[in-house]
């Protein structure tokens, strides 16, 4: 999960100019997005979710810890878990695709086990829904020069305008615009949807592409063929930016179609950066995703550390991004803790942001991440259990 500082006025001006110049993107007319009835029936209070990470957490390290974690979450009042199963170029389940393409079927920490299968068993036992999260998306590694994925598949490397490996905030990127790369990531997500009793799959904030990318030979050639001109050196030139963002949107549309083809009741959950910062910096046109009904559950990462900053993101989402019934699909991401900075949300702030969500018609949220609930003798969990998550 990423942390960032939005430049609000500059971004608003940029996107306004972008929209005026480009108009619509040519997709079919949308239907209003809404929380699927099959999910809402069983969860009248909306999504009460939490991410379970592969770093800074021991939940996935044994079946016993998984069982204890699911008991704890169910007792606290949660109804959905989002286990991270794709990180640093490895899966937390035995993957045939990874074995065939890269010779490594699972993260070595979980060799001989299947943490995803264990979570499905233990979560279902206590009535929790399971939506696995593909946290790394199109990222190959963190500050490892592309890691083992790009060492084996150098042709998948994303390039910046200087021809270098595309890096942003120390994350090394595969080329999100390359059909082969898209097929690979889509394949992993469909592999899970096909083979596990999950309730959906989730794309994180790295189902995206840094705006600095797209200067590889294949993408530059495609742009010239489709648009009749060279890719501009200015990575934020409006037409070039939106053209690349549309390719990411097309991937999300394809993902949604293929997940539903497996089972119409499976949910596509997406957790992007806040709009429109996510569009300008990471080509995530999440407004289009919701408008075009490409997502079932929508969890923008509203990772703010004071109430006014959080409120501003909610207010902007409600006034600029969503309309009407679309709010029913939204459960914002809330930052409980950041181990890198030693930050932990206070119980008072957590209750305040949840109360504001409800005042705006937002019926749920997803917490980042599990360990924050266990800090200080389960302080945040106790507050939730006695308050907004009381049964």
C-alpha positions as CSV (number, residue, x, y, z in Angstrom):
1,X,0.0,0.0,0.0
2,X,1.3,3.4,-0.9
3,X,1.3,6.8,0.9
4,X,1.2,10.1,-0.9
5,X,0.5,13.8,-0.8
6,X,-2.0,15.0,-3.3
7,X,-1.6,18.4,-5.0
8,X,-5.2,19.1,-5.1
9,X,-5.6,22.4,-7.0
10,X,-3.1,21.6,-9.7
11,X,-4.6,18.1,-10.2
12,X,-8.1,19.5,-10.5
13,X,-7.0,22.0,-13.1
14,X,-5.2,19.4,-15.0
15,X,-8.0,16.9,-15.1
16,X,-10.5,19.6,-16.0
17,X,-8.4,20.5,-19.0
18,X,-8.0,16.8,-19.8
19,X,-11.7,16.2,-19.8
20,X,-12.4,19.3,-21.9
21,X,-9.9,18.2,-24.6
22,X,-10.8,14.5,-24.7
23,X,-14.4,14.1,-23.8
24,X,-15.6,10.5,-23.4
25,X,-13.4,7.5,-23.8
26,X,-15.8,5.5,-26.1
27,X,-17.0,2.8,-23.7
28,X,-20.6,1.8,-23.5
29,X,-23.1,3.7,-21.4
30,X,-22.9,2.8,-17.7
31,X,-25.3,1.2,-15.3
32,X,-25.2,2.6,-11.7
33,X,-22.7,0.6,-9.6
34,X,-24.1,-0.8,-6.4
35,X,-23.3,-3.3,-3.7
36,X,-24.4,-6.7,-5.2
37,X,-27.7,-7.8,-3.6
38,X,-26.2,-11.3,-2.9
39,X,-23.6,-9.7,-0.7
40,X,-25.7,-7.0,0.9
41,X,-28.4,-9.5,2.0
42,X,-25.9,-11.2,4.2
43,X,-24.2,-8.0,5.4
44,X,-26.8,-5.4,6.1
45,X,-24.2,-3.2,7.7
46,X,-22.1,-3.0,4.5
47,X,-18.5,-4.1,4.2
48,X,-16.6,-4.5,7.4
49,X,-13.2,-5.5,6.0
50,X,-9.6,-5.8,6.8
51,X,-6.4,-6.5,4.8
52,X,-4.2,-9.3,6.0
53,X,-0.6,-8.6,4.8
54,X,2.4,-10.8,4.0
55,X,4.7,-8.3,5.6
56,X,4.7,-7.0,9.2
57,X,2.2,-9.7,10.1
58,X,2.4,-13.4,11.1
59,X,-1.2,-14.4,10.4
60,X,-0.3,-16.3,7.2
61,X,2.7,-18.1,8.7
62,X,0.7,-21.1,10.1
63,X,-2.7,-22.6,9.9
64,X,-3.1,-22.1,13.7
65,X,-2.5,-18.4,13.4
66,X,-4.9,-18.1,10.5
67,X,-7.7,-19.9,12.6
68,X,-7.0,-17.6,15.6
69,X,-7.1,-14.5,13.3
70,X,-10.4,-15.5,11.7
71,X,-11.9,-16.1,15.2
72,X,-10.8,-12.7,16.4
73,X,-12.1,-10.9,13.3
74,X,-15.5,-12.6,13.4
75,X,-15.8,-11.9,17.2
76,X,-14.9,-8.2,16.6
77,X,-17.7,-7.8,14.0
78,X,-15.9,-7.9,10.7
79,X,-17.5,-9.7,7.8
80,X,-14.8,-9.7,5.0
81,X,-11.1,-10.5,4.9
82,X,-8.8,-9.4,2.1
83,X,-5.7,-11.6,2.3
84,X,-2.8,-10.4,0.2
85,X,-1.7,-13.3,-2.0
86,X,0.5,-11.6,-4.7
87,X,3.5,-9.7,-3.4
88,X,7.2,-9.2,-4.5
89,X,6.7,-11.4,-7.5
90,X,5.4,-14.5,-5.5
91,X,2.1,-16.0,-4.6
92,X,0.7,-17.1,-1.3
93,X,-0.9,-20.1,-2.9
94,X,0.5,-22.9,-5.2
95,X,0.3,-21.3,-8.7
96,X,0.5,-23.5,-11.8
97,X,1.1,-20.3,-13.8
98,X,4.0,-19.3,-11.7
99,X,5.5,-22.8,-11.8
100,X,5.3,-23.0,-15.6
101,X,6.5,-19.5,-16.3
102,X,9.0,-18.9,-13.5
103,X,9.7,-22.2,-11.9
104,X,8.5,-21.0,-8.5
105,X,5.0,-22.0,-7.6
106,X,4.7,-20.3,-4.2
107,X,6.5,-17.9,-1.8
108,X,9.2,-19.9,-0.1
109,X,7.9,-18.9,3.3
110,X,4.8,-21.0,2.6
111,X,6.4,-24.0,0.9
112,X,4.4,-27.2,1.6
113,X,1.3,-25.2,2.5
114,X,-1.5,-23.3,0.9
115,X,-2.3,-20.3,3.0
116,X,-5.1,-19.2,0.7
117,X,-6.9,-22.5,1.1
118,X,-6.4,-22.4,4.8
119,X,-7.9,-18.9,5.0
120,X,-10.9,-20.0,2.9
121,X,-11.6,-22.9,5.3
122,X,-11.2,-20.9,8.5
123,X,-13.0,-17.8,7.3
124,X,-16.0,-19.7,6.1
125,X,-16.1,-21.6,9.4
126,X,-16.8,-18.3,11.2
127,X,-18.9,-16.7,8.5
128,X,-16.4,-14.4,6.9
129,X,-16.2,-13.7,3.2
130,X,-12.8,-14.0,1.4
131,X,-11.7,-11.6,-1.3
132,X,-8.0,-12.2,-2.1
133,X,-5.9,-9.1,-2.8
134,X,-3.3,-9.0,-5.6
135,X,-1.4,-6.2,-3.9
136,X,1.5,-5.9,-6.3
137,X,-0.6,-5.9,-9.5
138,X,1.8,-5.0,-12.3
139,X,4.7,-4.4,-10.0
140,X,7.5,-6.9,-10.3
141,X,9.5,-6.1,-7.2
142,X,10.4,-3.5,-4.6
143,X,13.8,-2.0,-5.2
144,X,15.3,-5.2,-6.6
145,X,15.9,-4.1,-10.3
146,X,12.8,-6.0,-11.4
147,X,13.5,-9.1,-9.3
148,X,13.1,-12.6,-10.7
149,X,10.2,-11.8,-12.9
150,X,12.0,-9.3,-15.1
151,X,15.2,-11.3,-14.9
152,X,13.3,-14.1,-16.7
153,X,11.1,-11.9,-18.8
154,X,13.2,-8.7,-19.6
155,X,10.8,-8.0,-22.5
156,X,8.1,-7.2,-19.9
157,X,10.1,-4.3,-18.5
158,X,8.4,-1.0,-18.3
159,X,10.5,2.0,-19.5
160,X,10.6,5.7,-18.7
161,X,11.4,8.4,-21.2
162,X,15.2,7.8,-20.8
163,X,14.7,4.1,-21.6
164,X,15.4,3.0,-18.0
165,X,13.5,0.5,-15.9
166,X,10.4,2.3,-14.7
167,X,10.7,2.9,-11.0
168,X,8.4,5.0,-8.7
169,X,8.7,5.2,-5.0
170,X,11.2,2.3,-5.3
171,X,8.7,-0.1,-6.9
172,X,9.9,-1.7,-10.1
173,X,7.2,-2.0,-12.8
174,X,6.3,-4.5,-15.5
175,X,4.8,-2.9,-18.6
176,X,1.1,-2.7,-17.6
177,X,0.2,-1.7,-21.2
178,X,1.8,-4.9,-22.7
179,X,-0.8,-7.5,-23.6
180,X,1.5,-10.3,-22.5
181,X,1.9,-8.7,-19.1
182,X,-1.8,-8.2,-18.8
183,X,-2.5,-11.8,-19.7
184,X,-0.1,-12.9,-17.0
185,X,-1.7,-10.8,-14.2
186,X,-5.2,-11.6,-15.4
187,X,-4.3,-15.3,-15.4
188,X,-3.2,-15.2,-11.8
189,X,-6.5,-13.6,-10.7
190,X,-8.6,-16.0,-12.7
191,X,-6.6,-18.9,-11.4
192,X,-7.7,-18.0,-7.9
193,X,-11.3,-17.3,-9.0
194,X,-11.5,-20.7,-10.7
195,X,-9.8,-22.8,-8.1
196,X,-10.8,-21.5,-4.6
197,X,-14.1,-20.9,-2.9
198,X,-13.6,-17.2,-2.7
199,X,-16.2,-14.4,-2.9
200,X,-14.2,-12.4,-5.4
201,X,-10.8,-11.0,-6.3
202,X,-9.3,-7.6,-5.6
203,X,-6.9,-5.4,-7.6
204,X,-4.9,-3.0,-5.5
205,X,-3.5,0.4,-6.2
206,X,-1.0,-1.2,-8.6
207,X,-3.5,-2.2,-11.2
208,X,-2.2,1.0,-12.6
209,X,0.9,2.4,-14.4
210,X,3.1,5.3,-13.4
211,X,2.5,8.2,-15.7
212,X,6.3,8.3,-16.4
213,X,6.0,5.0,-18.2
214,X,5.0,3.9,-21.7
215,X,8.3,4.6,-23.5
216,X,9.2,1.1,-24.4
217,X,9.4,0.2,-28.1
218,X,6.2,-1.7,-28.3
219,X,4.0,0.9,-26.6
220,X,5.5,3.8,-28.6
221,X,4.9,2.0,-31.8
222,X,1.3,1.2,-30.8
223,X,0.6,4.9,-30.0
224,X,2.0,6.0,-33.4
225,X,-0.1,3.4,-35.2
226,X,-3.3,4.3,-33.4
227,X,-2.9,8.0,-33.0
228,X,-0.7,9.0,-36.0
229,X,1.9,10.8,-34.0
230,X,4.9,10.2,-31.8
231,X,4.6,9.7,-28.1
232,X,5.3,13.1,-26.5
233,X,8.3,13.6,-24.2
234,X,6.0,15.2,-21.7
235,X,4.5,12.2,-19.8
236,X,1.5,14.3,-18.7
237,X,0.5,15.6,-22.1
238,X,-3.3,15.1,-21.9
239,X,-3.9,12.9,-24.9
240,X,-0.9,10.7,-24.2
241,X,-2.0,10.4,-20.6
242,X,-5.6,9.5,-21.3
243,X,-4.7,7.1,-24.1
244,X,-2.6,5.1,-21.6
245,X,-5.2,5.4,-18.9
246,X,-7.8,4.0,-21.3
247,X,-5.7,0.8,-21.8
248,X,-5.7,0.3,-18.0
249,X,-9.5,0.8,-18.0
250,X,-9.9,-1.7,-20.8
251,X,-7.9,-4.2,-18.7
252,X,-10.3,-3.6,-15.7
253,X,-13.2,-4.1,-18.1
254,X,-11.8,-7.4,-19.3
255,X,-11.0,-8.6,-15.8
256,X,-14.6,-7.9,-14.8
257,X,-16.0,-9.7,-17.8
258,X,-13.8,-12.8,-17.2
259,X,-14.5,-13.0,-13.5
260,X,-18.2,-12.9,-14.1
261,X,-17.9,-15.5,-16.8
262,X,-16.5,-17.9,-14.2
263,X,-19.4,-17.1,-11.8
264,X,-21.7,-14.1,-12.0
265,X,-21.8,-14.0,-8.1
266,X,-18.0,-13.4,-7.9
267,X,-17.2,-9.8,-7.1
268,X,-14.5,-7.6,-8.6
269,X,-13.1,-5.4,-5.9
270,X,-10.7,-2.6,-6.6
271,X,-8.7,-0.4,-4.2
272,X,-7.2,2.4,-6.2
273,X,-5.5,5.7,-5.1
274,X,-7.9,8.6,-4.6
275,X,-9.3,10.1,-7.8
276,X,-8.0,12.2,-9.5
277,X,-4.5,12.0,-8.1
278,X,-4.6,8.3,-9.1
279,X,-5.4,9.3,-12.7
280,X,-2.7,12.0,-13.0
281,X,0.1,10.0,-11.3
282,X,-0.9,6.3,-12.0
283,X,-3.3,6.3,-14.9
284,X,-6.1,5.0,-12.7
285,X,-9.3,6.4,-14.2
286,X,-11.3,5.1,-11.3
287,X,-14.2,7.4,-12.0
288,X,-14.6,5.7,-15.4
289,X,-14.4,2.3,-13.7
290,X,-17.4,3.1,-11.5
291,X,-19.3,5.0,-14.1
292,X,-19.0,2.1,-16.5
293,X,-20.0,-0.5,-13.9
294,X,-16.7,-2.3,-14.1
295,X,-16.3,-2.8,-10.4
296,X,-18.6,-4.3,-7.8
297,X,-16.8,-3.1,-4.7
298,X,-14.7,0.1,-4.6
299,X,-12.2,0.8,-1.8
300,X,-10.3,4.0,-2.5
301,X,-7.3,4.3,-0.2
302,X,-8.2,7.3,1.9
303,X,-5.0,6.9,4.1
304,X,-5.1,10.1,6.0
305,X,-3.9,10.8,9.6
306,X,-6.3,13.6,10.7
307,X,-10.1,13.9,10.4
308,X,-10.2,17.0,8.1
309,X,-7.9,15.4,5.6
310,X,-10.0,12.3,5.5
311,X,-13.2,14.3,5.3
312,X,-11.9,16.3,2.3
313,X,-11.3,13.0,0.4
314,X,-14.8,11.8,1.2
315,X,-16.4,15.1,0.2
316,X,-14.5,15.3,-3.0
317,X,-15.4,11.7,-3.9
318,X,-19.1,12.4,-3.2
319,X,-19.2,15.6,-5.2
320,X,-16.8,14.9,-8.1
321,X,-16.6,11.1,-8.6
322,X,-19.8,9.5,-7.5
323,X,-23.5,10.0,-8.3
324,X,-26.7,8.6,-6.9
325,X,-26.7,4.9,-6.1
326,X,-22.9,4.5,-6.8
327,X,-22.2,5.2,-3.2
328,X,-23.5,1.8,-2.4
329,X,-20.4,0.1,-3.8
330,X,-18.0,2.2,-1.8
331,X,-16.1,1.2,1.4
332,X,-13.1,3.4,1.7
333,X,-9.7,2.2,2.9
334,X,-8.7,3.5,6.4
335,X,-5.2,3.5,7.6
336,X,-4.9,1.9,11.0
337,X,-1.1,1.7,11.2
338,X,2.1,2.3,9.2
339,X,4.9,0.3,10.6
340,X,7.4,2.3,8.6
341,X,6.6,5.5,10.5
342,X,5.3,4.0,13.7
343,X,1.9,5.7,13.0
344,X,-1.2,4.3,14.7
345,X,-4.7,5.8,14.4
346,X,-6.3,6.8,17.7
347,X,-9.6,5.1,18.7
348,X,-11.2,8.6,18.7
349,X,-10.2,9.3,15.1
350,X,-11.3,5.8,13.9
351,X,-14.7,6.3,15.4
352,X,-14.9,9.8,13.9
353,X,-14.2,8.7,10.3
354,X,-16.6,5.8,10.5
355,X,-19.3,8.1,11.8
356,X,-18.6,10.5,9.0
357,X,-18.8,7.6,6.5
358,X,-22.3,6.7,7.8
359,X,-23.4,10.4,7.7
360,X,-22.6,10.4,4.0
361,X,-24.4,7.1,3.2
362,X,-21.2,5.1,3.1
363,X,-22.1,1.8,4.8
364,X,-18.6,0.2,5.2
365,X,-14.9,0.5,5.2
366,X,-11.8,-1.7,4.9
367,X,-8.9,-1.4,7.4
368,X,-5.3,-1.4,6.6
369,X,-4.2,-3.6,8.3
370,X,-4.9,-6.5,10.6
371,X,-2.0,-5.9,13.0
372,X,-3.3,-2.5,13.9
373,X,-6.3,-4.1,15.5
374,X,-4.1,-6.2,17.7
375,X,-1.9,-3.3,19.0
376,X,-2.2,-2.1,22.6
377,X,-4.1,-5.1,23.8
378,X,-6.6,-5.1,20.9
379,X,-7.6,-1.5,21.7
380,X,-9.0,-0.6,18.3
381,X,-10.8,-4.0,18.0
382,X,-12.5,-3.4,21.4
383,X,-13.7,0.0,20.3
384,X,-15.2,-1.4,17.1
385,X,-16.8,-4.3,18.9
386,X,-18.5,-2.1,21.5
387,X,-19.4,0.6,19.0
388,X,-20.0,0.7,15.2
389,X,-19.4,-3.0,14.7
390,X,-21.5,-4.2,17.6
391,X,-23.9,-7.0,16.6
